[in-house]
Structure formats: C-alpha cells, structure tokens
Amino acid sequence: MDCSVTPIRNGEMSLIHTTDFFYPLVDDPYIMGKIACANVLSDLYAMGVVDCHNMLMLLGVSSKMTEKERDIITPLLIKGFKDAAAEADVKVTGGQTVFNPWTLIGGVASSICFPKEFILPNGAVAGDVLVLTKPIGTQLAVNCYQWLDKPERWSRINSLVSDDDIHKAYLCAMSNMVRLNRNGARLMHKYNAHAATDVTGFGLLGHATNLAQNQKNKVSFVIDTLPIIAKMACIAKVCSSFKLLQGYSPETSGGLLICMPRAEAQEYCKDIERRDGNQAWIIGTVKEGSGTAQIIEDPEIIEVPHKENAKL
C-alpha cells in the first residue's frame, strides 16, 4: 500500500494518509520544494485519490549552512512546497521544522474518502496492460549533471554525450519530478484502473514486483518497453551500478504504474497527454502467474526528450 487506509465513521469513509521526506537532489531550492510536495502527494494519487484535504510540511534546516545561506535557501524550499500544494488545491496547514546537520524536505498528506473515491491496489486481472505515466532515469540524469563538475566522473561518459545532452536530461528530470500525478489519478477512475502504484525509491521493477505480489488474482507482470529520459540508456550501459535498464534505479516523484484493461489503456494515454501535455506509455502486460514481475531480455527503449516548454 502506498498509503495507510483507516476506516472511520463506522466504515462509511476512510482516512487515506501518507508521509515522506528525503534529501535535496537538485541545485534549485524552489524546485526542490516542489519536487518534495509532488512526491508526497503521489502516494495519494497512486490510490486514485484526486483531492488531498490537508498537508503538513517536514523541514530540516541545515546547521552547516551559514546564516545567509539559510535565509535564502529555506524560504525558497518552503515557497516551492507551498506552490506545488496550491497547484494540487490544498493548503499546508502546519508541520515541523528542526535544525539538522543535513537539509531535509518532505511532508504529510491526508484525505477523507468514500469507498468509490479510492482504488485499492490489488485488482489486476490477466489480460490487463501496464501503463506508465512518466519516464524513468531521473536519478541517473541528476547524477550525470553533478558529474559535469567532477572531471574523474565526467571522463567516464563524455565520449557518449555532450554537456548539452546532460543539461537537457537534467531539465527533463526536473520537469517530470515537479509534475503532479493528479490527472493520472483522476483518469484511473474514468478508464477503470484495477491497481496502481507510483514508481519511486525501489525503481520500476522493484515497485512492479511489490504490486504483483499483492494482487488478489494469481498474476504476473511482464514489462517489454522502457521509456527513458533521452541519452540515459546509453550511459546506463556504461554505468551499470545504477541498474536503470534492470529496473532497479531509484526514481523521485516518478510516474504512476497502472494495471488497466487493454481496451481502455490507449484512450487513457491519449487523455492524459491532452491534459498534461506529456506522454504516457503502455509498457507491458498482466498474465496469469505467481506474483512476479520481469523485464524481458531485450525491451524496447523509448528515448524521451526534454520539452523546451516544459513547466518547472
């Protein structure tokens, strides 16, 4: 479960609740605040919850920064978090701030829902397809951007990509991480999704495996397509420790991985592109099985470029 589900009011409604926090991974504190908020909300959206009713912010202010650095960076983190929450139509009503050696940013999100307003992640059936709403490769893109200032690391990949390639991949990663999965959640109801999760710290295959293991029906997932931020696939072949092509590279504020009827999946992908201006992809199938997930030996790689007009 991406969220806890607590029945309230004699079981007529449920409290859907989640929390998450992590260290900054981009060099813009405002964007980092937005990413953190989008990442927290994503757990609600993975269960088809469209409306968050309350958010709290968790903030660790670094004691290793100078006073001037803290006075500039901390308000930008807060503003980014609050702006993303406002985009989701929810206010940040409180939280907790502490002094800490490391900067931390995250939050708590909760919603009170009737049963029809959320989708339990356990209803996949054989014949469904797997839909992914954001490309993978964010961690590798962020790390490669950091390597631009580390000659010993950059020398490993500079024969494969240019500085411009890495800057575009970094921008693509940021624009996807700040993008809310709210429309994806809304369309899960319209197109009869049977189960979903969001792709974050365990990577695409890690989360697919967890989802497959928790289905009511005896099914397995087979992934045959990998939408990857442009140029990251070729780097992943050299930097194999990231395990991107194996499906285990962590993502931050990643896309929704959804099981839904094949007949409705293509319309879902078209609809989300109309609403978000970004593609979603059918990346695999649900078959009868024993609760496993796998990526086929030679999956199709879709290179996903940065969009120049992408919102940050």
Phi, psi and omega in degrees: 000132175284339179226161167276145179237113184243112177298138177225167179051058177060028176082000180289332179226169179224146172269119177259124195218139179209157174215150180197150172202158181197179181275154176299144179231356174237164188267006178250111184297327178295313178296323179297321176298319179294318179299316181300315180295315180299323181292319178295312182296332185301329179295322175295314183297329179296339177258016177076011178279117186272324186246119172271133184263340179202142175229143170242150178250136175250123187224125172254115181268124187291125177282351179273349176281156171287164178300321179295317178299315180298320182293335178269313189285316185299313177299328179290320175302314182296316181297317178299316179298313182292324179293320177294321177297318179297323177298329178273005179064040176221147178261149173272113189261357181169204179148209181212134177236134180225155168280138187205148177301329183244146173290133175230146177213134180183200182182187179233136178229139181215153180212146176252120192230148164282158183306324182288350185266358174222158184239115177294141187273052185217019188250017181298145179230153177302135184105341173295164170243165178257128179244137177239133189258355175217151177288159175264170178110012184294317182297318181294320179298317180293318180294319179297323177297320178293330181290343178302332180260011181231090187308323183292329176279316183299327182296340180287335188234356187290348174277348182260328187219161177259169174305318182296321177302317183289320177299319179292321178296321179296316178295322178297317179299313181296317182295328177284323181291328179279345184285127179289147174271020186294314178296324176299321178292317181300318183284343174301324178287318183296324186249023168059048176297143182259338180188156178199161170212170173252149185267111182226239194297336182266001180080170184302309183288327177299314179287325176297320179296315179300318180294316181298322183292341187248024177273148177291323178272156179278096184226163173224156182252137177235116181261125183241358184221136179236103172283119188231139176309134187308136177080350183283334181294317181292326177291323181298332179290331178273319181261070188291343182296338179287337179056036180295312183288342176273353176090014184245007178286127181298147173240154174242131182049050182282187184278173173276137172253115193236136170262124181208163180300139181303321184296337183254350186294319181296320178292325175301312182298320178294320183292317181292328177292323177296321184278319186261342185075015180227149183284156163234160188225145167276118189245359181178190185226159174253126182234165172298138183184203188235034175080032179248167173221145180211154169256130182298164189299321182231074184290155173289131178257123176255118178279119183256109184279163173288136176267125186299331181262016182297142182279137174237000000 
